[in-house]
Amino acid sequence: MRPDQLNHTLDAMAEAAGGNPNLMPGLITVESGHWVNVLSAVRATCTALHDGLRHRDIVIHVGSQQETKVLMRAEAGERGAPYRDLAPRA
């Protein structure tokens, strides 16, 4: 997934959710081999240790067993909490 695809996916999911919080983007998972190509390009940040790594205020999990994709809040469950509104593109 390219950085522009990630942002497009987040925007499309937020629009398709139609106000339903369970359908909003809830967690970005990234296979560790994609880390440099995807997340460094979108400038993922960690403003506080308890917040973890985030892009546009969506939690990111990186790992060798992860698939690079975006999960809805209903799919992510507690793994994406605490949830915040999707921040605009920088």
Secondary structure, 3 states (H helix, E strand, C coil): CCHHHHHHHHHHHHHHHCCCHHHCEEEEEEEHHHHHHHCCCCCCECCCCCCCCEECCEEEEEECCCCCEEEEHHHHHHHHCCCCCCCCCC
